[in-house]
Amino acid sequence: MKRPIYMDIQATTPVDRRVLDAMLPYFTDRFGNASSKSHLYGIEADAAVRHAREQVAAAIGAKPHEIVFTSGSTEALNLAIRGAAVANRARGEHIVSCVTEHPAVLDTLADLATKGFSITLLPVDANGAVDPSAFERALTARTVLAVFMAANNEIGTTHPLAELARIAHARGVLFSTDATQGVGKLPFDVGRDGIDLAAFTAHKMYGPKGVGALYVRRTDPIVHLDRQQHGGGHEHGLRSGTLNVPGIVGLGAAVELAVAELATESARLTALRLRLCERITSRLTDVRVNGHPTQRLPGNLSLSFAGIDGEALMMDMPDVALSSGSACHSGSLEPSHVLTAIGLPADLAHGTLRFGLGRFTTEADVDAVSDMVVASVARLRDLSPLWELRKGR
Ligand SMILES: *Cc1c(COP(=O)(O)O)cnc(C)c1O
């Protein structure tokens, strides 16, 4: 059976063969516990983790001792947000973030709200962009933490991290970012951008699932975190638990490759995205392109088709794998909180598809998928009495 063309790269990526090759010895011959340094097995595992820590740090402009390995972005974000909120509680209980953040951030903040923290979620404009002056106005004497994503996983819009961090620091507020869609996809440097905490994950950059990292600034200022997991004191005591050595090796290899190939890959993906968009919007009417036109991820295209149900459209195109605009992961029929935040009415949000282009997407894939979309949308609109009415107006 022919497998569908994969265009869901913001959900997860395949493991690059080069990353897998780096990982494989650490499952079998070199299976040691990185804490067991009394013998060769532990020593070589520890050396592999050290090397990966250097690769990860170098990729984001950090120092190796500022990297805490975790099980992924969700865990890293919980550690960053809960950890910083609790550790800084004596100074204040106010946190500022944004309505379009990932559930890993929003649900963590909602939980903190039930524990006496006060949360301000800034709105975004129709492109999904946040207004830095609104951020400045939201800060109070009790604000201790700001949380903004590097790039949005649904519509691709980026936040001006350096500018937001400058505003935060001028008021003594820590700046944390969900860099899951940033690291390896956009230029990202914790020094240049003034980032205090940054979460990212291997499986969004051609590494394995279940491993990620949190960057924690150790100088100017030292960021203190309340640990969220207790045990053997691994990772500077911030994340106890035997290290996932093959996974960490995979994260190191994945991030090094992604950063090395970033410039050429983002140019290639931008061209592919524009081609996909053009081949669809030039042949169909009533298509809205979501997200910021330029301040954005290269390999993300969110399109809303008037008069179309996104789920039905996906079912009509079994030869492509992508995501629709409803919060289907939670099994609900609510439109996505991101599409609602940029002002899409519910019907248009339900007619939204997210196309995610990545390292293994080809021009032939783009051409095939655009042809499928044009044919399916035209067919479904033809079948729709509502669309007929709308056209007749
Ligand atoms: C995928 C994703 C996450 C969650 O990452 P996991 O490693 O799967 O926990 C968080 N934020 C964004 C923006 C994402 O795209």
PDBQT file of the ligand as one rigid body, heavy atoms in Angstrom, charges set to zero:
ROOT
HETATM    1  C1  LIG A 401       5.053  19.711  20.117  1.00  0.00    +0.000 C 
HETATM    2  C2  LIG A 401       5.013  20.972  20.919  1.00  0.00    +0.000 A 
HETATM    3  C3  LIG A 401       5.109  20.956  22.314  1.00  0.00    +0.000 A 
HETATM    4  C4  LIG A 401       5.152  19.658  23.108  1.00  0.00    +0.000 C 
HETATM    5  O1  LIG A 401       6.375  18.995  22.934  1.00  0.00    +0.000 OA
HETATM    6  P1  LIG A 401       6.571  17.495  23.500  1.00  0.00    +0.000 P 
HETATM    7  O2  LIG A 401       8.033  17.257  23.381  1.00  0.00    +0.000 OA
HETATM    8  O3  LIG A 401       5.763  16.636  22.610  1.00  0.00    +0.000 OA
HETATM    9  O4  LIG A 401       6.120  17.501  24.919  1.00  0.00    +0.000 OA
HETATM   10  C5  LIG A 401       5.127  22.158  22.989  1.00  0.00    +0.000 A 
HETATM   11  N1  LIG A 401       5.072  23.326  22.322  1.00  0.00    +0.000 NA
HETATM   12  C6  LIG A 401       4.993  23.401  20.980  1.00  0.00    +0.000 A 
HETATM   13  C7  LIG A 401       4.954  24.727  20.302  1.00  0.00    +0.000 C 
HETATM   14  C8  LIG A 401       4.954  22.228  20.237  1.00  0.00    +0.000 A 
HETATM   15  O5  LIG A 401       4.874  22.296  18.898  1.00  0.00    +0.000 OA
ENDROOT
TORSDOF 0
